[in-house]
Amino acid sequence: MNLRKKSLADDYRGMKVLVSGGASFLGSALVELLLHSGAEVTVADNLSSGLLANLEAVKEDITFLQGDLRDRDFSMRATLDQQTVFHLAAAHGGRGYIDTHPVECTNNMLLDHMVFDAAAAAGAEKVVFASSACVYPTTLQADERDRHLLRESDANFEEPGKAFADGEYGWAKLMGELQLRAFHRQHLMDGIACRIFTAYGERENETHAVIALIAKAIARLDPFPIWGSGMQTRNFTYVADTVYGMALAGARLAGFHTINLGTDEHHTINELVALIFDRLEWHPRDFDYQLDKPVGVASRASENSKIEQLLGWSPDTGLREGLQRTIEWYKTFATPDRLSELKTRLLKRDGELG
């Protein structure tokens, strides 16, 4: 955890907290932060994409429950006596995964409802929901030259045209926000929807762009394959910044809120790979721009005035620093066998590979 960030020990010491999907990339980082802050942490995960190895360093300090949160008995057992529920469990992945698994993505609506319902029935005070920047209207992200910064009011349920999400995954996340707001209105349970923007870092898998590109570079693929033109932009947000923002929101916000968790910096994919090559001290001789591959929207970045005003949060890990940490981790993680399966791993997560 980035020690530049203020301690949350006064907020979480002794608090009983559930992290659904806590064996995932983001979930395991959040678990470590909450433990460091003194919380009593329970993790519920079916290990469809998460890995027990992600929790190896803290396994003696948590309660781990393996099961499917779509099962009411399991979700009730997981939420029992929990004060705050961080709901990260979902069928999710990078663009290759979500475009090829639309059914799994729509199933998230059932999963979200079961977790919210169980949390309300168990008397949880608050649910912090891992939503997504995919909730934003694709019409605002259609031009790579128009580097629009997405603000929370750009996606809502009251104004015509403000609900036009990005694919099945985006619609499911938007419906998750609607469900969470309904539980807040009817059961008075606090609900915070954190709209996560292109998080990356240690423990991420190859279905996501940053790790996929790092893996291709370490495998020395030449010509170097890039999905799309390379001119599409994203705001890459380091994992420690993302989970700190989630924990801060869980500690300090009440009622119902949607908040962005991302950077306001647009970087093209071409700029990203150039940074990766520089850090690996390797450059390909040629590029293979694969225009038939799924790439999502043309441009995406976060307008952060709301979270800055409410929580004083802003990301403090620059892309160069975050990439260096991520590359050093992946070098130790990427076995020859893993790299040989790279083509398959771009579309499937660890739990699906057996």
Legacy VTK file of the C-alpha trace (Angstrom):
# vtk DataFile Version 3.0
C-alpha trace
ASCII
DATASET POLYDATA
POINTS 354 float
0.000 0.000 0.000
1.214 3.448 -0.875
2.371 5.003 2.387
1.793 8.506 1.063
-1.888 7.924 1.722
-3.387 8.860 5.061
-4.110 6.021 7.474
-7.735 4.902 7.784
-7.173 3.186 11.129
-9.479 5.592 12.964
-12.249 4.677 10.527
-11.917 0.887 10.370
-10.328 -0.289 13.610
-12.444 -3.170 14.926
-15.071 -2.853 12.166
-16.506 -6.044 10.703
-16.175 -5.854 6.936
-17.068 -8.234 4.126
-15.237 -8.062 0.793
-17.053 -10.029 -1.891
-14.710 -10.997 -4.677
-11.872 -10.455 -2.236
-9.512 -12.935 -3.926
-9.480 -10.842 -7.096
-6.905 -8.328 -8.231
-8.706 -5.309 -6.758
-10.359 -7.256 -3.971
-7.143 -8.648 -2.518
-5.524 -5.202 -2.534
-8.573 -3.806 -0.728
-8.443 -6.640 1.809
-4.828 -5.807 2.633
-5.647 -2.120 3.060
-8.610 -2.835 5.339
-6.558 -5.231 7.461
-3.799 -2.640 7.701
-6.477 -0.225 8.916
-7.549 -2.579 11.710
-10.735 -4.046 10.248
-11.956 -7.596 10.874
-12.207 -8.865 7.300
-14.257 -11.672 5.804
-13.739 -12.598 2.158
-16.418 -14.324 0.077
-15.309 -15.564 -3.349
-16.158 -18.442 -5.678
-12.665 -18.285 -7.221
-14.053 -18.043 -10.758
-11.486 -15.347 -11.459
-9.799 -14.681 -8.124
-6.905 -16.717 -6.775
-6.204 -17.922 -3.266
-2.592 -17.028 -3.976
-3.630 -13.369 -3.985
-4.502 -13.743 -0.287
-1.476 -15.809 0.699
0.129 -13.019 2.724
-3.010 -12.426 4.816
-4.687 -15.842 4.918
-4.147 -16.206 8.659
-5.730 -12.805 9.324
-9.041 -13.172 7.457
-12.100 -15.383 7.411
-12.391 -16.917 3.942
-15.690 -18.288 2.633
-15.795 -20.033 -0.735
-19.142 -20.132 -2.483
-21.543 -18.578 -4.956
-23.132 -15.366 -3.702
-26.089 -15.939 -6.023
-27.078 -18.657 -3.548
-29.200 -16.978 -0.873
-28.031 -19.208 1.972
-24.394 -18.468 1.176
-24.938 -14.726 0.735
-26.796 -14.595 4.061
-23.974 -16.461 5.794
-21.371 -14.158 4.259
-23.136 -10.917 5.259
-24.100 -12.020 8.775
-22.975 -9.474 11.389
-21.052 -7.403 8.828
-21.155 -3.631 9.294
-19.876 -2.667 5.838
-19.989 -4.749 2.676
-17.571 -4.016 -0.160
-19.167 -5.717 -3.141
-16.581 -6.446 -5.827
-17.716 -9.931 -6.878
-18.733 -9.979 -10.544
-18.204 -11.636 -13.869
-15.732 -9.160 -15.263
-12.613 -8.784 -17.332
-11.105 -6.634 -20.014
-12.704 -5.834 -23.349
-11.927 -9.214 -24.854
-13.660 -10.984 -21.994
-16.761 -8.830 -21.623
-17.403 -8.742 -25.375
-17.244 -12.542 -25.605
-19.145 -13.287 -22.363
-22.330 -11.194 -22.562
-24.441 -13.785 -20.714
-22.066 -13.903 -17.758
-22.062 -10.106 -17.647
-25.854 -9.854 -17.471
-25.816 -12.424 -14.660
-24.180 -9.731 -12.534
-27.624 -8.191 -12.033
-28.760 -11.284 -10.131
-25.518 -11.424 -8.153
-25.794 -7.761 -7.155
-29.402 -8.126 -6.047
-28.635 -11.153 -3.888
-25.737 -9.403 -2.148
-27.662 -6.161 -1.565
-30.699 -8.057 -0.291
-28.618 -10.200 2.061
-26.743 -7.162 3.351
-29.998 -5.328 4.082
-31.506 -8.383 5.775
-28.371 -8.809 7.891
-28.529 -5.194 9.047
-25.390 -3.984 7.301
-24.986 -0.234 7.606
-23.383 0.342 4.218
-22.615 -1.277 0.862
-19.760 0.012 -1.274
-20.323 -1.252 -4.810
-17.622 -1.680 -7.441
-19.375 -0.108 -10.396
-17.628 0.837 -13.630
-16.944 3.637 -16.064
-18.803 1.396 -18.520
-22.034 2.878 -17.114
-21.389 6.106 -19.037
-23.135 6.781 -22.364
-21.044 5.555 -25.247
-22.084 8.653 -27.192
-19.819 10.705 -24.921
-16.835 8.478 -25.705
-17.084 7.982 -29.445
-14.330 10.312 -30.684
-10.693 9.781 -29.720
-10.008 13.445 -30.532
-12.719 14.733 -28.154
-11.134 14.003 -24.801
-14.273 14.488 -22.758
-13.962 14.036 -18.998
-16.864 11.983 -17.680
-18.639 13.372 -14.631
-21.060 11.482 -12.415
-24.087 13.424 -13.672
-23.394 12.190 -17.228
-24.999 8.846 -16.308
-28.259 8.834 -14.365
-31.840 7.577 -14.437
-33.717 10.863 -14.409
-32.643 12.597 -17.616
-33.410 11.248 -21.111
-30.267 10.049 -22.869
-28.235 9.706 -19.681
-28.702 5.915 -19.546
-26.917 4.481 -22.577
-24.276 2.200 -21.118
-21.368 0.358 -22.737
-22.513 -3.161 -23.604
-24.022 -5.830 -21.399
-21.375 -5.309 -18.737
-22.035 -1.575 -18.562
-25.808 -2.005 -18.470
-25.519 -4.588 -15.686
-23.350 -2.226 -13.637
-25.792 0.624 -14.234
-28.664 -1.604 -13.107
-26.572 -2.528 -10.069
-26.435 1.160 -9.179
-30.206 1.427 -9.622
-30.740 -1.568 -7.350
-28.399 -0.166 -4.713
-30.243 3.138 -4.749
-33.529 1.257 -4.335
-32.194 -0.558 -1.253
-31.079 2.763 0.158
-34.489 4.320 -0.422
-36.489 1.401 0.962
-34.223 0.000 3.677
-32.151 3.119 4.530
-28.913 1.227 3.947
-26.112 3.530 2.775
-25.013 2.779 -0.776
-21.860 4.071 -2.468
-21.302 3.182 -6.131
-17.648 3.621 -7.104
-17.282 3.965 -10.855
-13.895 2.379 -11.488
-11.852 3.524 -14.490
-9.292 1.168 -16.095
-7.586 -0.003 -12.933
-4.264 -1.826 -13.365
-1.460 -3.167 -11.220
-0.078 -6.235 -9.509
-2.243 -9.399 -9.572
-4.236 -8.293 -12.602
-4.804 -10.880 -15.344
-4.154 -10.787 -19.061
-7.754 -10.071 -20.087
-7.021 -6.428 -19.219
-5.107 -4.143 -21.550
-2.147 -3.146 -19.374
-1.219 -6.681 -18.331
-1.931 -8.031 -21.817
0.440 -5.514 -23.380
3.118 -6.118 -20.739
2.805 -9.868 -21.340
3.128 -9.456 -25.123
6.228 -7.327 -24.625
7.839 -9.776 -22.206
7.059 -12.551 -24.713
8.874 -10.399 -27.335
6.067 -10.634 -29.889
7.248 -9.005 -33.118
5.403 -7.678 -35.023
3.779 -6.438 -31.842
-0.006 -7.006 -31.805
-2.226 -4.112 -30.709
-5.995 -4.348 -30.704
-7.442 -1.467 -32.712
-5.600 1.533 -34.112
-3.680 2.261 -30.917
-5.157 5.754 -30.859
-7.997 4.906 -28.458
-7.433 6.558 -25.063
-7.892 5.470 -21.465
-7.084 6.870 -18.042
-5.006 4.168 -16.395
-5.481 4.184 -12.611
-3.099 2.312 -10.323
-4.586 -0.312 -8.019
-3.448 1.313 -4.745
-5.163 4.569 -5.679
-8.353 2.742 -6.657
-8.753 0.689 -3.483
-7.799 3.613 -1.250
-10.577 5.601 -2.892
-13.035 2.777 -2.254
-11.997 2.467 1.391
-12.143 6.225 1.859
-15.649 6.307 0.374
-16.702 3.475 2.662
-15.404 5.358 5.671
-16.580 8.893 4.960
-19.729 8.857 2.790
-23.323 8.220 3.892
-26.614 8.096 2.030
-26.444 7.191 -1.663
-23.640 8.432 -3.915
-22.045 7.654 -7.249
-18.388 8.663 -7.439
-15.650 8.337 -10.034
-12.412 6.540 -9.228
-10.035 7.305 -12.047
-7.537 9.769 -13.404
-8.273 12.759 -15.595
-5.370 11.992 -17.939
-5.960 10.522 -21.393
-3.249 8.197 -22.699
-3.395 6.462 -26.065
-2.624 2.763 -26.252
0.351 3.674 -28.413
1.674 5.908 -25.616
1.147 3.113 -23.110
3.091 0.539 -25.110
5.922 3.006 -25.689
6.288 3.375 -21.916
6.237 -0.407 -21.499
8.947 -0.870 -24.138
11.126 1.789 -22.512
10.917 0.072 -19.134
11.702 -3.331 -20.621
14.476 -1.841 -22.770
13.063 -3.624 -25.806
11.288 -2.346 -28.902
9.673 -4.382 -31.671
10.656 -3.862 -35.281
7.043 -3.661 -36.436
3.432 -3.463 -35.234
0.325 -5.475 -36.082
-2.720 -3.247 -35.559
-5.638 -5.677 -35.333
-8.652 -3.614 -36.331
-11.049 -6.572 -36.073
-10.481 -6.985 -32.323
-12.819 -5.534 -29.660
-11.549 -2.205 -28.342
-14.549 -0.554 -26.702
-15.089 3.180 -26.734
-12.673 5.575 -28.412
-11.923 7.803 -25.409
-12.411 7.542 -21.644
-11.211 9.535 -18.625
-12.611 10.779 -15.336
-13.740 14.203 -14.151
-12.838 14.193 -10.457
-14.251 17.363 -8.915
-16.948 15.503 -6.940
-14.630 13.047 -5.197
-12.053 15.758 -4.603
-14.677 17.923 -2.897
-16.285 15.117 -0.882
-13.225 13.107 0.079
-10.114 15.017 -0.948
-9.132 12.025 -3.092
-6.974 12.207 -6.160
-4.674 9.556 -7.633
-1.061 10.062 -6.637
0.637 7.258 -8.588
1.693 8.360 -12.053
1.534 5.984 -14.990
5.305 5.591 -15.217
5.620 4.668 -11.535
2.637 2.333 -11.593
3.840 0.616 -14.749
7.278 0.034 -13.253
5.758 -1.709 -10.218
3.404 -3.748 -12.384
6.121 -4.830 -14.803
8.444 -5.929 -11.997
5.621 -8.009 -10.500
4.635 -9.585 -13.801
8.231 -10.563 -14.556
8.157 -12.804 -11.483
4.628 -14.047 -12.173
4.804 -14.862 -15.888
6.105 -18.402 -16.245
7.001 -19.753 -19.703
3.836 -21.895 -19.587
1.714 -18.850 -18.821
3.210 -16.889 -21.700
2.692 -19.835 -24.053
-1.038 -19.673 -23.247
-1.215 -15.930 -23.822
-3.580 -16.056 -26.798
-6.144 -17.918 -24.704
-5.568 -15.808 -21.615
-6.492 -12.615 -23.464
-10.107 -13.831 -23.471
-10.340 -16.072 -20.403
-9.576 -15.556 -16.729
-7.537 -17.877 -14.502
-10.551 -19.629 -13.007
-11.821 -20.598 -16.445
-8.546 -22.198 -17.513
-8.639 -25.026 -15.003
LINES 1 355
354 0 1 2 3 4 5 6 7 8 9 10 11 12 13 14 15 16 17 18 19 20 21 22 23 24 25 26 27 28 29 30 31 32 33 34 35 36 37 38 39 40 41 42 43 44 45 46 47 48 49 50 51 52 53 54 55 56 57 58 59 60 61 62 63 64 65 66 67 68 69 70 71 72 73 74 75 76 77 78 79 80 81 82 83 84 85 86 87 88 89 90 91 92 93 94 95 96 97 98 99 100 101 102 103 104 105 106 107 108 109 110 111 112 113 114 115 116 117 118 119 120 121 122 123 124 125 126 127 128 129 130 131 132 133 134 135 136 137 138 139 140 141 142 143 144 145 146 147 148 149 150 151 152 153 154 155 156 157 158 159 160 161 162 163 164 165 166 167 168 169 170 171 172 173 174 175 176 177 178 179 180 181 182 183 184 185 186 187 188 189 190 191 192 193 194 195 196 197 198 199 200 201 202 203 204 205 206 207 208 209 210 211 212 213 214 215 216 217 218 219 220 221 222 223 224 225 226 227 228 229 230 231 232 233 234 235 236 237 238 239 240 241 242 243 244 245 246 247 248 249 250 251 252 253 254 255 256 257 258 259 260 261 262 263 264 265 266 267 268 269 270 271 272 273 274 275 276 277 278 279 280 281 282 283 284 285 286 287 288 289 290 291 292 293 294 295 296 297 298 299 300 301 302 303 304 305 306 307 308 309 310 311 312 313 314 315 316 317 318 319 320 321 322 323 324 325 326 327 328 329 330 331 332 333 334 335 336 337 338 339 340 341 342 343 344 345 346 347 348 349 350 351 352 353
